[in-house]
Amino acid sequence: MFSPLVFSQIRSFVAQGLSAAEIAERIGCKLGSLRVKCSQRGISLRQASAASSESHFPKQLLISLSENVALDFQKQADKMEVSETDLAIALLVAIVRDNLYDAVIDPDIGSKKHKASLAPRRSKTGSG
């Protein structure tokens, strides 16, 4: 129940200003369980003041994905039983929090090699 993805979602929900009760409802657990697990992980469920949360969240990021990437992303979200938005938020939060940029992508983002790696993959079956 309390996977790393769920903890990322919890952090995101807190940043969005959701109450502990709302978060518990969204992730499908009891409020007491949420409080205990977050306390064990050092996650504060207290909402930030309105002034500080306005300057830090929410920021919107609009991205466009190829059809193949979007479909694969949707399949993964479905498999994990989360929305595509929640999966994207959890991934981005984890990458930023743990400074995983270089582990996730080629640091030379502008190279042709990297752009080619983002192109849709073609099946090699049937070629002889």
DSSP file with accessible surface (Angstrom, degrees, kcal/mol):
  #  RESIDUE AA STRUCTURE BP1 BP2  ACC     N-H-->O    O-->H-N    N-H-->O    O-->H-N    TCO  KAPPA ALPHA  PHI   PSI    X-CA   Y-CA   Z-CA
    1    1 A M              0   0  132      0, 0.0     2,-1.3     0, 0.0     5,-0.1   0.000 360.0 360.0 360.0 -51.0    0.0    0.0    0.0
    2    2 A F        +     0   0   39      4,-0.1     0, 0.0     3,-0.1     0, 0.0  -0.536 360.0 160.6 -96.9  72.3    2.6    2.6    1.0
    3    3 A S     >  -     0   0   48     -2,-1.3     4,-2.3     1,-0.1     5,-0.2  -0.320  58.5 -98.4 -82.1 168.7    5.0    2.2   -1.9
    4    4 A P  H  > S+     0   0   96      0, 0.0     4,-2.1     0, 0.0     5,-0.2   0.884 126.7  55.4 -56.1 -35.5    7.6    4.8   -2.9
    5    5 A L  H  > S+     0   0   24      2,-0.2     4,-2.4     1,-0.2     5,-0.2   0.926 106.2  50.0 -63.7 -42.1    5.1    6.0   -5.6
    6    6 A V  H  > S+     0   0   18      1,-0.2     4,-2.7     2,-0.2    -1,-0.2   0.924 109.3  51.1 -64.2 -41.5    2.5    6.5   -2.9
    7    7 A F  H  X S+     0   0    6     -4,-2.3     4,-2.3     1,-0.2    -1,-0.2   0.894 109.4  50.9 -64.9 -35.3    4.9    8.5   -0.7
    8    8 A S  H  X S+     0   0    7     -4,-2.1     4,-2.1    -5,-0.2    -1,-0.2   0.910 110.2  49.7 -64.7 -41.0    5.7   10.7   -3.7
    9    9 A Q  H  X S+     0   0   14     -4,-2.4     4,-3.0     2,-0.2    -2,-0.2   0.909 108.2  53.2 -62.9 -41.6    2.0   11.2   -4.3
   10   10 A I  H  X S+     0   0    0     -4,-2.7     4,-2.7     2,-0.2     5,-0.2   0.939 108.9  49.0 -60.0 -46.7    1.6   12.1   -0.6
   11   11 A R  H  X S+     0   0   71     -4,-2.3     4,-2.3     1,-0.2    -1,-0.2   0.906 112.5  49.0 -59.1 -40.9    4.3   14.8   -0.9
   12   12 A S  H  X S+     0   0    4     -4,-2.1     4,-1.8     2,-0.2    -2,-0.2   0.921 110.4  49.7 -64.6 -44.5    2.7   16.1   -4.0
   13   13 A F  H  <>S+     0   0    3     -4,-3.0     5,-2.3     2,-0.2     4,-0.5   0.899 110.4  50.6 -62.7 -40.6   -0.8   16.3   -2.3
   14   14 A V  H ><5S+     0   0   25     -4,-2.7     3,-1.6     1,-0.2    34,-0.4   0.941 109.5  50.9 -61.6 -44.8    0.7   18.1    0.7
   15   15 A A  H 3<5S+     0   0   44     -4,-2.3    -1,-0.2     1,-0.3    -2,-0.2   0.819 106.0  56.0 -62.7 -30.4    2.4   20.6   -1.7
   16   16 A Q  T 3<5S-     0   0   73     -4,-1.8    -1,-0.3    -5,-0.1    -2,-0.2   0.560 121.4-109.8 -77.9  -8.2   -1.0   21.1   -3.4
   17   17 A G  T < 5 +     0   0   34     -3,-1.6    -3,-0.2    -4,-0.5    -2,-0.1   0.605  62.0 156.2  92.4  13.6   -2.5   22.0    0.0
   18   18 A L      < -     0   0   18     -5,-2.3    -1,-0.3     1,-0.1     2,-0.1  -0.446  42.5-117.1 -72.1 146.6   -4.7   18.9    0.6
   19   19 A S     >  -     0   0   36     -2,-0.1     4,-2.5     1,-0.1     5,-0.2  -0.353  25.8-107.8 -75.9 164.2   -5.6   18.1    4.1
   20   20 A A  H  > S+     0   0    9      1,-0.2     4,-2.7     2,-0.2     5,-0.2   0.901 121.9  52.7 -60.3 -38.4   -4.4   14.9    5.7
   21   21 A A  H  > S+     0   0   56      1,-0.2     4,-2.2     2,-0.2    -1,-0.2   0.913 109.1  48.5 -65.3 -40.4   -8.0   13.6    5.6
   22   22 A E  H  > S+     0   0   94      2,-0.2     4,-2.4     1,-0.2    -1,-0.2   0.900 111.9  49.5 -65.9 -39.5   -8.2   14.4    1.8
   23   23 A I  H  X S+     0   0    0     -4,-2.5     4,-2.4     2,-0.2     5,-0.3   0.936 109.3  51.3 -64.8 -45.8   -4.9   12.6    1.2
   24   24 A A  H  X>S+     0   0    4     -4,-2.7     5,-2.4     1,-0.2     4,-1.2   0.920 111.3  48.6 -58.2 -41.8   -6.0    9.5    3.1
   25   25 A E  H  <5S+     0   0  164     -4,-2.2     3,-0.3     1,-0.2    -1,-0.2   0.924 110.8  50.6 -64.8 -42.8   -9.2    9.4    1.1
   26   26 A R  H  <5S+     0   0  150     -4,-2.4    -1,-0.2     1,-0.2    -2,-0.2   0.858 116.4  39.2 -65.2 -37.8   -7.3    9.8   -2.2
   27   27 A I  H  <5S-     0   0   25     -4,-2.4    -1,-0.2    -5,-0.1    -2,-0.2   0.551 113.7-117.1 -92.5  -5.9   -4.8    7.0   -1.5
   28   28 A G  T  <5S+     0   0   57     -4,-1.2     2,-0.3    -3,-0.3    -3,-0.2   0.920  70.0 112.9  79.5  45.2   -7.4    4.8    0.1
   29   29 A C  S   <S-     0   0   28     -5,-2.4    -1,-0.3    -6,-0.1     2,-0.2  -0.888  70.1 -86.7-137.9 172.4   -6.2    4.4    3.7
   30   30 A K     >  -     0   0  165     -2,-0.3     4,-2.3     1,-0.1     5,-0.2  -0.525  36.0-121.3 -78.1 149.4   -7.3    5.4    7.2
   31   31 A L  H  > S+     0   0   64      1,-0.2     4,-2.6     2,-0.2     5,-0.2   0.905 112.7  53.2 -57.9 -42.0   -6.2    8.8    8.5
   32   32 A G  H  > S+     0   0   45      1,-0.2     4,-2.4     2,-0.2    -1,-0.2   0.910 108.2  49.8 -62.4 -41.0   -4.4    7.3   11.4
   33   33 A S  H  > S+     0   0   57      2,-0.2     4,-2.7     1,-0.2     5,-0.3   0.911 110.3  51.0 -63.4 -43.1   -2.4    4.9    9.1
   34   34 A L  H  X S+     0   0    0     -4,-2.3     4,-2.6     1,-0.2     5,-0.3   0.942 110.6  48.4 -58.9 -47.8   -1.4    7.8    6.9
   35   35 A R  H  X S+     0   0  129     -4,-2.6     4,-2.3     1,-0.2    -2,-0.2   0.920 113.5  46.9 -61.1 -43.5   -0.2    9.9    9.9
   36   36 A V  H  X S+     0   0   80     -4,-2.4     4,-2.5     2,-0.2    -1,-0.2   0.953 114.2  45.8 -64.6 -49.5    1.9    7.0   11.3
   37   37 A K  H  X S+     0   0   82     -4,-2.7     4,-1.5     1,-0.2    -2,-0.2   0.908 114.8  47.7 -62.8 -41.2    3.5    6.1    8.0
   38   38 A C  H  X>S+     0   0    0     -4,-2.6     5,-3.1    -5,-0.3     4,-0.6   0.899 110.7  51.8 -68.2 -37.7    4.3    9.7    7.2
   39   39 A S  H ><5S+     0   0   92     -4,-2.3     3,-1.0    -5,-0.3    -2,-0.2   0.926 108.5  51.4 -62.6 -42.8    5.7   10.2   10.6
   40   40 A Q  H 3<5S+     0   0  134     -4,-2.5    -1,-0.2     1,-0.3    -2,-0.2   0.832 114.6  43.7 -62.4 -32.3    7.9    7.2   10.2
   41   41 A R  H 3<5S-     0   0  124     -4,-1.5    -1,-0.3    -5,-0.2    -2,-0.2   0.422 114.8-114.9 -92.3  -2.9    9.2    8.6    6.9
   42   42 A G  T <<5 +     0   0   68     -3,-1.0     2,-0.6    -4,-0.6    -3,-0.2   0.790  64.2 149.1  74.2  26.8    9.6   12.1    8.2
   43   43 A I      < -     0   0   16     -5,-3.1     2,-0.4    -6,-0.2    -1,-0.2  -0.846  40.0-142.0 -97.4 121.4    6.9   13.5    5.9
   44   44 A S        -     0   0   73     -2,-0.6   -30,-0.0     1,-0.1    -9,-0.0  -0.672  11.9-167.3 -82.2 131.4    5.0   16.5    7.3
   45   45 A L        +     0   0   22     -2,-0.4     2,-0.2     2,-0.1   -25,-0.2   0.362  51.7 117.8 -96.9   4.7    1.3   16.5    6.6
   46   46 A R        -     0   0  209      1,-0.1     2,-0.2   -27,-0.1   -29,-0.1  -0.523  68.6-119.2 -74.7 138.4    1.0   20.1    7.7
   47   47 A Q        -     0   0  102     -2,-0.2   -32,-0.1   -30,-0.1     3,-0.1  -0.508  25.6-118.0 -78.0 142.3   -0.1   22.6    5.1
   48   48 A A        -     0   0   60    -34,-0.4    -1,-0.1    -2,-0.2     0, 0.0  -0.361  41.0 -88.8 -71.8 158.1    2.2   25.4    4.2
   49   49 A S     >  -     0   0   74      1,-0.1     4,-2.5    -2,-0.1     5,-0.3  -0.282  38.3-110.8 -64.0 157.3    1.0   28.9    4.8
   50   50 A A  H  > S+     0   0   68      1,-0.2     4,-1.8     2,-0.2     5,-0.2   0.889 115.8  53.7 -59.9 -38.5   -0.9   30.5    1.9
   51   51 A A  H  > S+     0   0   79      1,-0.2     4,-1.0     2,-0.2    -1,-0.2   0.931 113.2  40.8 -65.3 -43.2    1.9   33.0    1.2
   52   52 A S  H  > S+     0   0   45      1,-0.2     4,-0.9     2,-0.2    -1,-0.2   0.868 113.7  52.4 -77.1 -32.2    4.6   30.3    0.9
   53   53 A S  H  X S+     0   0   37     -4,-2.5     4,-2.6     1,-0.2     3,-0.2   0.840 103.1  59.1 -73.1 -29.0    2.5   27.8   -1.0
   54   54 A E  H  < S+     0   0  156     -4,-1.8    -1,-0.2    -5,-0.3    -2,-0.2   0.899 108.4  44.4 -64.1 -37.4    1.5   30.5   -3.6
   55   55 A S  H  < S+     0   0   68     -4,-1.0    -1,-0.2    -5,-0.2    -2,-0.2   0.693 123.6  35.0 -82.1 -16.0    5.1   31.1   -4.6
   56   56 A H  H  < S+     0   0  141     -4,-0.9     3,-0.2     1,-0.3    -2,-0.2   0.668 108.3  67.6-110.0 -23.6    6.1   27.3   -4.7
   57   57 A F  S  < S+     0   0   58     -4,-2.6    -1,-0.3     1,-0.3     3,-0.0  -0.985  76.4  27.1-160.6 151.8    3.0   25.5   -6.0
   58   58 A P        +     0   0  105      0, 0.0     2,-0.4     0, 0.0    -1,-0.3   0.582  60.6 163.8 -88.3 142.0    1.1   24.9   -8.1
   59   59 A K        -     0   0  157     -3,-0.2     2,-0.4    -2,-0.0    -4,-0.0  -0.962  29.1-137.2-112.6 137.0    3.1   25.5  -11.3
   60   60 A Q        -     0   0  194     -2,-0.4     2,-0.4    -3,-0.0    -3,-0.0  -0.789  16.5-171.1-100.4 141.7    1.8   24.0  -14.4
   61   61 A L        -     0   0  130     -2,-0.4     2,-0.5     2,-0.0    -2,-0.0  -0.990   6.6-160.3-130.9 118.5    3.9   22.2  -17.0
   62   62 A L        +     0   0  165     -2,-0.4     2,-0.3     2,-0.0    -2,-0.0  -0.894  16.1 178.0-102.8 125.0    2.4   21.3  -20.3
   63   63 A I        -     0   0  102     -2,-0.5     2,-0.4     2,-0.0    -2,-0.0  -0.925  20.2-146.1-125.9 153.1    4.2   18.6  -22.2
   64   64 A S        -     0   0  119     -2,-0.3     2,-0.3     6,-0.0    -2,-0.0  -0.971  17.7-170.4-117.5 134.4    3.6   16.9  -25.5
   65   65 A L        -     0   0   86     -2,-0.4    -2,-0.0     1,-0.0     0, 0.0  -0.906  29.4-103.5-121.1 151.4    4.5   13.2  -26.0
   66   66 A S     >  -     0   0   48     -2,-0.3     4,-2.9    52,-0.1     5,-0.2  -0.281  40.2-108.0 -63.8 160.0    4.6   11.1  -29.1
   67   67 A E  H  > S+     0   0  166      1,-0.2     4,-2.5     2,-0.2     5,-0.2   0.912 119.3  50.1 -59.6 -41.8    1.6    8.8  -29.4
   68   68 A N  H  > S+     0   0   74      2,-0.2     4,-2.4     1,-0.2    -1,-0.2   0.920 112.9  45.2 -64.3 -44.7    3.8    5.7  -28.6
   69   69 A V  H  > S+     0   0   60      2,-0.2     4,-2.7     1,-0.2     5,-0.2   0.931 113.3  50.5 -65.0 -43.9    5.3    7.3  -25.5
   70   70 A A  H  X S+     0   0   32     -4,-2.9     4,-2.6     1,-0.2    -2,-0.2   0.910 111.5  48.5 -61.0 -41.3    1.9    8.5  -24.3
   71   71 A L  H  X S+     0   0   75     -4,-2.5     4,-2.5    -5,-0.2    -1,-0.2   0.935 112.5  47.1 -65.6 -44.8    0.4    5.1  -24.8
   72   72 A D  H  X S+     0   0  101     -4,-2.4     4,-2.2     2,-0.2    -2,-0.2   0.900 112.9  50.2 -62.7 -39.4    3.2    3.3  -22.9
   73   73 A F  H  X S+     0   0   51     -4,-2.7     4,-2.5     2,-0.2    -2,-0.2   0.924 110.4  49.4 -65.2 -42.9    3.0    5.9  -20.1
   74   74 A Q  H  X S+     0   0   77     -4,-2.6     4,-2.8     1,-0.2    -2,-0.2   0.915 109.7  51.8 -61.9 -42.7   -0.7    5.4  -19.9
   75   75 A K  H  X S+     0   0  123     -4,-2.5     4,-2.5     1,-0.2    -1,-0.2   0.905 110.3  48.6 -60.7 -42.5   -0.2    1.6  -19.7
   76   76 A Q  H  X S+     0   0   82     -4,-2.2     4,-2.1     2,-0.2    -2,-0.2   0.918 111.2  49.5 -65.4 -42.0    2.3    2.0  -16.9
   77   77 A A  H  <>S+     0   0    0     -4,-2.5     5,-2.4     1,-0.2     4,-0.5   0.930 112.2  48.5 -61.6 -44.0    0.0    4.3  -15.0
   78   78 A D  H ><5S+     0   0   98     -4,-2.8     3,-1.1     1,-0.2    -2,-0.2   0.914 109.8  52.2 -61.3 -43.0   -2.9    1.8  -15.4
   79   79 A K  H 3<5S+     0   0  161     -4,-2.5    -1,-0.2     1,-0.3    -2,-0.2   0.877 113.4  43.8 -60.8 -37.3   -0.6   -1.0  -14.2
   80   80 A M  T 3<5S-     0   0   74     -4,-2.1    -1,-0.3     2,-0.1    -2,-0.2   0.449 111.9-123.9 -87.7  -1.1    0.3    1.0  -11.1
   81   81 A E  T < 5S+     0   0  175     -3,-1.1     2,-0.3    -4,-0.5    -3,-0.2   0.889  72.3 114.0  58.0  44.6   -3.4    2.0  -10.6
   82   82 A V  S   <S-     0   0   23     -5,-2.4    -1,-0.2    -6,-0.1    -2,-0.1  -0.914  71.8 -96.0-133.1 164.4   -2.7    5.7  -10.6
   83   83 A S     >  -     0   0   54     -2,-0.3     4,-2.4     1,-0.1     5,-0.2  -0.388  33.1-115.2 -75.8 160.0   -3.6    8.5  -13.0
   84   84 A E  H  > S+     0   0   82      1,-0.2     4,-2.6     2,-0.2     5,-0.2   0.900 118.2  53.0 -60.7 -38.8   -1.1    9.6  -15.6
   85   85 A T  H  > S+     0   0   94      2,-0.2     4,-2.8     1,-0.2    -1,-0.2   0.936 109.2  47.4 -62.4 -46.3   -0.9   13.0  -13.9
   86   86 A D  H  > S+     0   0   35      1,-0.2     4,-2.7     2,-0.2    -1,-0.2   0.890 112.3  50.0 -64.7 -37.7   -0.1   11.4  -10.5
   87   87 A L  H  X S+     0   0    6     -4,-2.4     4,-2.7     2,-0.2     5,-0.2   0.938 111.7  48.0 -65.1 -44.7    2.5    9.2  -12.1
   88   88 A A  H  X S+     0   0   29     -4,-2.6     4,-2.7     2,-0.2     5,-0.2   0.931 113.6  47.5 -61.5 -43.9    4.1   12.1  -13.9
   89   89 A I  H  X S+     0   0   41     -4,-2.8     4,-3.0     2,-0.2     5,-0.3   0.943 112.3  49.3 -62.7 -46.5    4.2   14.1  -10.7
   90   90 A A  H  X S+     0   0    3     -4,-2.7     4,-2.3     1,-0.2    -2,-0.2   0.915 113.0  47.2 -61.3 -42.7    5.6   11.3   -8.7
   91   91 A L  H  X S+     0   0   83     -4,-2.7     4,-2.5     2,-0.2    -1,-0.2   0.942 114.8  45.1 -63.7 -48.2    8.4   10.7  -11.2
   92   92 A L  H  X S+     0   0   88     -4,-2.7     4,-2.7    -5,-0.2     5,-0.3   0.912 112.6  51.1 -64.4 -41.3    9.3   14.3  -11.5
   93   93 A V  H  X S+     0   0   44     -4,-3.0     4,-3.1    -5,-0.2     5,-0.3   0.937 112.4  46.8 -61.1 -44.6    9.2   14.8   -7.7
   94   94 A A  H  X S+     0   0   22     -4,-2.3     4,-2.4    -5,-0.3    -2,-0.2   0.916 112.5  49.7 -64.9 -41.4   11.5   11.8   -7.3
   95   95 A I  H  X>S+     0   0   29     -4,-2.5     5,-2.2    -5,-0.2     4,-0.5   0.941 117.3  40.2 -62.9 -46.3   13.9   12.9  -10.0
   96   96 A V  H ><5S+     0   0   86     -4,-2.7     3,-0.9     3,-0.2    -2,-0.2   0.954 116.8  48.5 -68.3 -48.3   14.2   16.4   -8.5
   97   97 A R  H 3<5S+     0   0  105     -4,-3.1    -2,-0.2    -5,-0.3    -1,-0.2   0.901 122.6  32.9 -60.2 -41.8   14.3   15.3   -4.9
   98   98 A D  H 3<5S-     0   0   83     -4,-2.4    -1,-0.2    -5,-0.3    -2,-0.2   0.301 105.6-122.2-101.7   8.3   17.0   12.7   -5.4
   99   99 A N  T <<5 +     0   0  122     -3,-0.9     3,-0.3    -4,-0.5    -3,-0.2   0.930  55.6 154.5  51.3  55.4   18.8   14.6   -8.2
  100  100 A L     >< +     0   0   65     -5,-2.2     4,-1.7    -6,-0.2     3,-0.3   0.210  26.6 115.1 -99.0  16.0   18.4   11.7  -10.7
  101  101 A Y  H  > S+     0   0  104     -6,-0.4     4,-2.6     1,-0.2     3,-0.5   0.919  80.2  43.3 -53.5 -52.5   18.6   13.7  -13.9
  102  102 A D  H  4 S+     0   0  119     -3,-0.3    -1,-0.2     1,-0.2    -2,-0.1   0.804 112.6  54.1 -67.8 -26.7   21.8   12.0  -15.1
  103  103 A A  H  4 S+     0   0   85     -3,-0.3    -1,-0.2    -4,-0.2    -2,-0.2   0.790 115.7  39.0 -75.7 -24.3   20.5    8.6  -14.1
  104  104 A V  H  < S+     0   0   87     -4,-1.7     2,-0.3    -3,-0.5    -2,-0.2   0.840 123.2  21.0 -95.1 -38.9   17.3    9.0  -16.1
  105  105 A I  S  < S-     0   0   66     -4,-2.6    -1,-0.2    -5,-0.2     4,-0.1  -0.908  86.1 -91.7-132.3 160.2   18.5   10.8  -19.3
  106  106 A D        -     0   0   57     -2,-0.3     5,-0.1     1,-0.1    -3,-0.1  -0.514  34.9-135.0 -65.1 127.6   21.6   11.4  -21.3
  107  107 A P  S    S+     0   0   91      0, 0.0     2,-1.8     0, 0.0     3,-0.2   0.802  98.7  71.8 -59.3 -26.2   23.2   14.6  -19.9
  108  108 A D    >   +     0   0   97      1,-0.2     3,-1.9     2,-0.1     6,-0.3  -0.495  64.5 167.8 -88.8  70.8   23.8   15.8  -23.5
  109  109 A I  T 3   +     0   0  101     -2,-1.8    -1,-0.2     1,-0.3    -3,-0.1   0.755  68.2  55.6 -61.7 -24.5   20.1   16.4  -24.1
  110  110 A G  T 3  S+     0   0   49     -3,-0.2    -1,-0.3     4,-0.1    -2,-0.1   0.524  81.6 113.8 -88.2  -2.4   20.7   18.2  -27.4
  111  111 A S  S <> S-     0   0   21     -3,-1.9     4,-2.1     1,-0.1     5,-0.2  -0.307  72.6-127.2 -72.1 152.3   22.6   15.5  -29.1
  112  112 A K  H  > S+     0   0  183      1,-0.2     4,-2.6     2,-0.2     5,-0.2   0.868 110.5  60.6 -63.5 -34.3   21.2   13.7  -32.2
  113  113 A K  H  > S+     0   0  164      1,-0.2     4,-1.6     2,-0.2    -1,-0.2   0.933 106.5  45.2 -59.3 -44.7   21.9   10.4  -30.4
  114  114 A H  H  > S+     0   0   18     -6,-0.3     4,-1.0     2,-0.2    -1,-0.2   0.931 111.7  51.2 -66.7 -43.8   19.5   11.4  -27.6
  115  115 A K  H >X S+     0   0  135     -4,-2.1     3,-0.8     1,-0.2     4,-0.5   0.904 108.8  52.3 -60.7 -38.1   16.9   12.7  -29.9
  116  116 A A  H >< S+     0   0   69     -4,-2.6     3,-1.0     1,-0.2    -1,-0.2   0.865 103.1  58.2 -65.6 -33.7   17.1    9.4  -31.8
  117  117 A S  H 3< S+     0   0   70     -4,-1.6    -1,-0.2     1,-0.2    -2,-0.2   0.737 103.4  53.9 -70.4 -18.5   16.6    7.5  -28.6
  118  118 A L  H << S+     0   0  106     -4,-1.0    -1,-0.2    -3,-0.8    -2,-0.2   0.578  86.4 105.2 -88.8  -9.3   13.3    9.3  -28.1
  119  119 A A  S << S-     0   0   48     -3,-1.0    -3,-0.0    -4,-0.5     0, 0.0  -0.333  90.0 -83.9 -68.5 151.8   12.0    8.3  -31.5
  120  120 A P        -     0   0   57      0, 0.0     2,-0.3     0, 0.0    -1,-0.1  -0.281  48.2-118.1 -56.5 140.0    9.4    5.5  -31.5
  121  121 A R        -     0   0  229     -3,-0.1     2,-0.4    -4,-0.1    -4,-0.0  -0.629  23.9-146.4 -82.3 138.8   10.9    2.1  -31.4
  122  122 A R        -     0   0  210     -2,-0.3     2,-0.1     1,-0.0    -1,-0.0  -0.848  20.0-111.8-107.0 142.0   10.3   -0.2  -34.3
  123  123 A S        -     0   0   90     -2,-0.4    -1,-0.0     1,-0.1     0, 0.0  -0.411  14.5-153.0 -69.8 141.7    9.9   -3.9  -34.0
  124  124 A K    >   +     0   0  183     -2,-0.1     3,-1.1     2,-0.1    -1,-0.1   0.353  58.3 116.9 -96.2   4.8   12.7   -6.0  -35.5
  125  125 A T  T 3   +     0   0  120      1,-0.2     3,-0.1     3,-0.0    -2,-0.0  -0.433  70.0  27.2 -73.6 146.5   10.5   -9.0  -36.1
  126  126 A G  T 3  S+     0   0   88      1,-0.3     2,-0.4    -2,-0.1    -1,-0.2   0.375  89.8 116.0  88.7  -7.5   10.0  -10.0  -39.7
  127  127 A S    <         0   0   93     -3,-1.1    -1,-0.3     1,-0.1    -3,-0.0  -0.781 360.0 360.0 -95.4 143.1   13.3   -8.7  -41.0
  128  128 A G              0   0  127     -2,-0.4    -1,-0.1    -3,-0.1    -3,-0.0   0.097 360.0 360.0-128.4 360.0   15.7  -11.3  -42.3
